Amino acid sequence: MTTLNAELFESLIGKQISVHADGGIESWQVDGVTRREAHAARPEQPFNVYLTAPASNNRRQGMRQGVTPDGASIDFFAVPIGATGNGVNYEVIFN
């Protein structure tokens, strides 16, 4: 199983991950990672990941299944936070 940590997502900035969506597989771009202040409830530093889905995306929050460019499967809870002409922006929070 792939460990979901800031380092993994930082290595994917500017790259596409394949995400299962209602209409099939979508390519989502990893736009950025923000590390947050550590706390006692999580052994690793908390962080947020920012992704852009295609403009045709369903814009719903929820659990998503994805595959990284190297074939690793990842599961994450994505929340839509905005939309631009480039697509739908999502935030994933790892507390």
C-alpha positions in Angstrom: 0.0 0.0 0.0 1.2 3.5 -0.9 1.9 5.8 2.1 0.1 9.1 1.5 2.5 11.8 2.7 3.5 15.2 1.6 6.7 13.9 -0.1 4.6 11.7 -2.4 2.4 14.5 -3.5 5.3 17.0 -3.8 6.9 14.6 -6.2 3.7 14.7 -8.3 3.4 18.4 -8.6 2.7 19.3 -12.3 1.9 15.6 -13.1 -1.4 13.9 -13.8 -3.1 11.2 -11.7 -5.9 9.1 -13.1 -9.1 9.4 -11.0 -12.2 7.3 -11.2 -15.2 9.5 -11.9 -18.9 9.1 -12.8 -18.1 9.2 -16.5 -15.0 7.1 -16.4 -11.4 7.9 -15.8 -10.3 11.6 -15.5 -6.8 13.1 -15.5 -6.4 15.4 -12.5 -3.3 17.6 -12.2 -1.4 17.9 -8.9 -1.0 21.6 -8.4 0.6 22.0 -5.0 1.1 20.9 -1.4 0.9 23.0 1.7 2.5 21.5 4.9 0.9 22.6 8.1 2.0 22.7 11.7 2.6 19.3 13.3 0.3 18.1 16.2 0.1 15.1 18.5 -2.8 13.4 16.8 -0.8 12.5 13.7 2.6 11.0 13.6 3.5 12.7 10.3 3.2 16.4 9.5 -0.4 17.4 8.4 -0.6 18.7 4.8 -3.1 19.8 2.1 -3.0 18.8 -1.6 -4.4 20.9 -4.4 -5.6 19.3 -7.6 -7.3 20.4 -10.8 -9.9 18.2 -12.4 -11.3 18.7 -16.0 -14.0 21.4 -16.4 -16.5 18.6 -17.1 -16.0 17.1 -13.7 -19.1 16.5 -11.5 -17.8 18.9 -8.8 -18.9 16.7 -5.9 -16.9 16.1 -2.7 -16.2 12.6 -1.6 -13.9 9.6 -1.7 -11.9 9.2 -4.9 -9.8 6.4 -6.2 -6.8 7.3 -8.2 -3.6 5.9 -9.8 -0.3 7.8 -9.8 1.9 7.9 -12.9 4.0 5.0 -11.5 0.9 2.9 -11.1 0.4 3.2 -7.3 -3.3 3.2 -6.1 -4.4 5.9 -3.8 -7.7 6.7 -2.1 -8.5 10.2 -0.9 -11.4 12.5 0.1 -11.5 15.5 -2.2 -13.5 18.7 -1.6 -14.2 21.1 -4.5 -13.0 24.6 -3.7 -13.5 26.5 -6.9 -13.6 26.4 -10.7 -11.7 28.3 -13.4 -11.6 28.0 -17.2 -8.9 25.4 -16.7 -11.1 23.1 -14.6 -12.4 22.3 -11.1 -10.1 22.9 -8.2 -10.1 20.4 -5.3 -8.4 20.3 -1.9 -7.5 17.1 0.0 -6.7 17.5 3.7 -4.5 15.1 5.6 -4.9 15.9 9.3 
